[in-house]
Amino acid sequence: MLTTAQRVDNGIAWLDYRRPNWRNRINWAALDMASMNDCVLGQTGGWSDPRREVPYGLSHYGFKNDLDSGITYEELDTEWRRRA
């Protein structure tokens, strides 16, 4: 099972490859991973393509919570701010 940090690292790698300069488009103060508009994907181009392009599901990349493993949106918010 992946940790929150590992999931966010996967998401960072995906964004670096698919959406160059994504960090410059994020309003970190408004970041809210529970919001489709204020999450990392929402702020960098939307949700339309990632669902088709991420082979292991959105939670594997830290784009979505994973209640089965106990990872919450609050933990994702914190980890995205810390790691990005």
JOJOJO-V62794 format. One line per field, one symbol per residue. phi: phi as a letter, one per 30 degrees, with the letter a starting at -180 (. if undefined). psi: psi as a letter, one per 30 degrees, with the letter a starting at -180 (. if undefined). burial: + if it has 9 or more other ideal C-beta (glycine too) atoms within 8 Angstrom, else -. A space follows every 50 residues. Layout:
phi->???
psi->???
burial->???
This chain:
phi->.dddddddeddddddedcbeidddcdcddcebddcdccdedddckjcdce ddccdcjdddcicbdbddcidcddddedddddcc
psi->kkleeeeeeeeeeeeeefikgeeffkjeefkjffkfegleeefgfafeee effjfgleffggflljfeggkleeeeeeeeeef.
burial->---+--++++++-+++-----+---+----+++----+++++++----++ ---+---++++++-++----+-+-+++-+++-++
